[in-house]
Amino acid sequence: MKLILRILLSALAVVILSKILPHVSVDSYLTAIIVALVLSLLNFIVKPILVILTLPVTLITFGLFLLIINAIIILLADELIAGFSVDGIWWALLFSLLLSFLQSILFSLLKEGK
């Protein structure tokens, strides 16, 4: 049940950010739920592989390259999902940062609810 709630909160964050950011669009609420699911799967499967492959660059940049990896994950989700669109790496980077911030706020509200 907690996983479903987290996916729905992530979808809510995706919808909010698509309304705020001009170069990010989501066609429907169902698409936002699919985006949340795909992002969680990509973060679970692809991100660890990318982190290991780019470990030297990540160490040289003191971890800042992880932001670029997050943007790449967002752009990969953009390619996989038909109703989700992000216009470029910079908008993906901003979307990634704001999505993490919004998710941390929403997930902390979830913990307070218990």
N, C-alpha and C positions, 0 to 999 in steps of 0.2 A: 504494500500500500504506500509505503514511504517513497519507493522508487517512482511510482505513478505520479505522486504529488510533486516530486522533484522535476519530472519531465514536464508536467503541466506548468509549473512555475517558470521553468526555462523557456517554454513556449510563450508564456506571458511576457517574459523579458524580451524575447525575439520580436514579438508584436509591438511592444512599446518602442524598442529601438528602431524598428522599421518606420514607425510614425515620426520619430524625432530626426533620424539621419536621412538626408535627401537622396543619397546614392545607395541606399539599402532598401530593398522592397520584398515583401512577402505577399503572395496573392490572397491567401485565406488563412483562417485559424487552423484548419487541418494541415496546411502546408507548414505552419509554424510548429505544430506538434511533430511533424515529420522532420523538420530542421533540428528540433531539440533532440530527437532520437538519433538522427544521423550524426550530429555533433558529439553526442555522448559515445556513440560507437567508434567514431574516428579518434576521439581522445583516448579511448580505451585500447584500440588496436594500432592505429597508425602513429600516434604521437610518441609512444615509447621508442619505436623504431627510428623515427626522425631524430629524437633526442640523442640516441646512441650514435647514429651516423654523423651527427653534427657536434659531437662532444668537444672536439678541439676548438671549433669556432665559438661555442658557447662558453668555454673556459676563458678564451682570450677576451671575449666581450663581457666577462663577468656576469653571464646569464642573460644579458639583454637580447641575445639571439633567440631566446625562447619566445619573445614577443613576435618575432618573424615567423617562427614555427606555428604559433597560434593563428596568425594571419593566413598562413598557407593552409591550415586545417579549414578555416572559414572559406577560403577560395575553392578548396576541394569539395566542400559541401555545396557551394554555389554551382559547381559543375555537375554534381550528382542529382540535385533536386531541381525540377523544372520550374517551380513557382517561386524560387528564391534567387535573388539577384544582388550581387555586391559589385560595385564598379571600381575595381582596382585594389591594389595591395594596401594603400593608405587608408581607404575606407574599411577594408577588412581588419586592419590593425586597430583602428578606432572602434569598430564594432566589437572586436575581441576584448578590448580593454573595458568598454562600457558594459558588455555582457557579463564579464567576470564581476564587475562592481555590482551590477543589478542582481546577479544571482547570489552574491554573498549577502546582500540586504534581504532578499526574499527568503533565502534558506535560513537566515538567522531568525526571521519571523516564524518560520516553521518550527524551529527548536523552542522558541518561547511559547508556542502554542501548547506544548506538552506540559 
